[in-house]
Amino acid sequence: MKEKKIWITIPNCTKIQKIRIKKGRVLEKDLDGHLWFEESEGLEAENFLRKLKFFLKHNYTHEGRAKWMTEEWINGGKTISRLMYDSTEKDGTKEPMMDYIISWTLRHAANDFKEETPILWKYCRAILGKLIGEDLKKDDTLSEIHVYKQEKKIDLWVEFKLNNKNHAILIENKYYGELREYQLEDYKQKFDDYYKKESSYNKHYCLISCIKRDDKKFDWYYGKAKDLEFKLFSLKELVDGIEEPSESDIFNEFWLEDW
């Protein structure tokens, strides 16, 4: 059967495992200067990428981001998530996309979605719970979830009721960038001023970044946010322990895949 070559170059790497995949099985592996794969015609790209991701997760721990290179540029020649990448050579800022999908995620934590998409509902509630520091139970009632994008230049302004108690969250999203001088101070002041006459609200301040927490840039860029009472999250920390896909491709691509 005719095979086509597929390979990955991972930056800043001295040892890269070489494997061959045929009909979805890893047949052999050794060490070389590139990570090579040979894909049979009968193996669909989706299945191949799924197995490739599994292999990298369990056999390769380098923190660098992989660059995909194939004869047919599978997935647009970028990474596994098709939602966040297409064939564009240079992608614009991803923070607006983060705003939209995190807003969508939080709104799907409402009780309205319990029957329609129960797995998605459970995952979205878990994410919202982490943002406010609470372990939400099945019997907890989430309602009246409203999310406003770029209200007073704040990325996401969230209001909801949890067991009939009012909550509000200020969320600042960062892809890999730094904070501007006095950025959070300004946002927090606007947020707090709004609720001076609304003392019934429990206020929360969150910063979400795609930088991993063990990257030295995480504390360097965002450490001062803790002094302003912000909870800091690396994006994937919000789905720690979640591996089973939900009913939604949007959720799975954004939260569970690499991009």
Buried (B, 14 or more C-beta within 10 A) or exposed (E): EEBEEBBBBBEEBEEBBBBBBBEBEBEEBEEEEEBBBBBBEEBEEEBBBBBBBEBBEEEBEBEEEBEBBBEEEBBEBBBBBBBBBEEEEEEEEBBBBBBBBBBBBBBBBBEEBBEEBEBBBBBBBBBBBBBBEBEBEEEEEBEEBEBEBEBBEBBBBBBBBBEEEBBBBBBBBBBEEEBEEEEBBBBBEBBEEBBEEEEEEEBBBBBBBBBEEEBEEBBEBBEEBEEEEBBBBBBBEBBEEBEEBBBBEBBBBBBBBEB
